[in-house]
Amino acid sequence: MTAQNELRLLPWTGPEGKPCYLDTDDREGYMSRLADHIEAVQLGMVSELLEQTLQVPDDDAADLEKLRLVVAQLAGALRDVLRVATSRGHRLPTPE
């Protein structure tokens, strides 16, 4: 198994919003592939949300409720992207 400092941060949380980690050396295993797939889906959703968000300032009909919704969606997307970036950053090889 991997060393404690090499656990993979997964792109989802557990009960009470606590982070989940994967302890494996098999980067091609089922859980690793599942995590890779979910990361790709999350990043794709963030890309779509960004496109929608860029249109909001030009929408004269956008009301406060719509803006609140966009802010909430952006906060969730930023949380997901930060988790993916942190996970991938921890898996980069460290120079010796």
N, C-alpha and C positions, 0 to 999 in steps of 0.2 A: 504494500500500500504506500501511498505518498506520505511524505513528511508533513507534520502539522502545518508548516508555513506554505505548503504547496496544495492545500485544499482548493478546489475550484468553487468560487462563488457562483451560485446558480441564478438564473434570471427570474426567479420567483421567490417569494417569501413564504415562510411557514406560519404556524399559528401566532397570532398577536403581532404579525408583521416582522418577525425575526428572520434574519438571513438564513438561507439554506446553503449547505456546502456539499460537494461531492468528493469522496475520498476514493480515487482510483488512479491507476497508471494507464488504463486503457482509454485512450482518446477516441477510439472507434467503437466503444461500447454503447449499449442502448441509451443509457442516461446521458452520456456525453453528446451523442448525436441528437437526443431530444433537446438538451440545453442549447446546442448550436442552432437547431431549428427555431426554437422559441426566441432566441436572440435575433435571428434573421427576421422573424415576423414582427418583433417589437421595433426593430430599426426601420422596417418597411412602413409600419403604422406611423412612426414618427415623421418619416418623410412625407407621407400623405397629409398628416396634421399640419406640418409646416406649410405646405402649399395652401391649405385652407386658411390658415392663420394669416398668411400674407395678404389675403383678399379682404380681411376684416377692416383694416383702416380705410379702405376705399368704399366700404359699404355704408352709405348714409343712413340706411334703415337699421343698422346694428344698434340694439338697445343694451342697457346695462346687464340684463339677464344673459344675453348672448355673449357679451364680453366676459362675464363671470364664468360661463361654461367654457369658453376658450382658455381662460387662465387656468381653470381646474384641469382641463385636458393637457395643457402644456406642462403643468406641474407634474402630472403623472408620467408624461412622456420623458421629461427631464430626469425623473427618478429612474425610469427604466434604462435610459441611455447611460446615466452615471453608473448604474449597476453593471451594465455590459462593459463599459470602458474599464471599470475597476477590475472586473473578472479577467478581461483580456490582458490588462496591464500586469496583473499578478502572474499570468502564464507566459509572459515574455521571458526569453532566456536572459539570465543575468551574466554579464561579463565577469570573468574571474580575474 
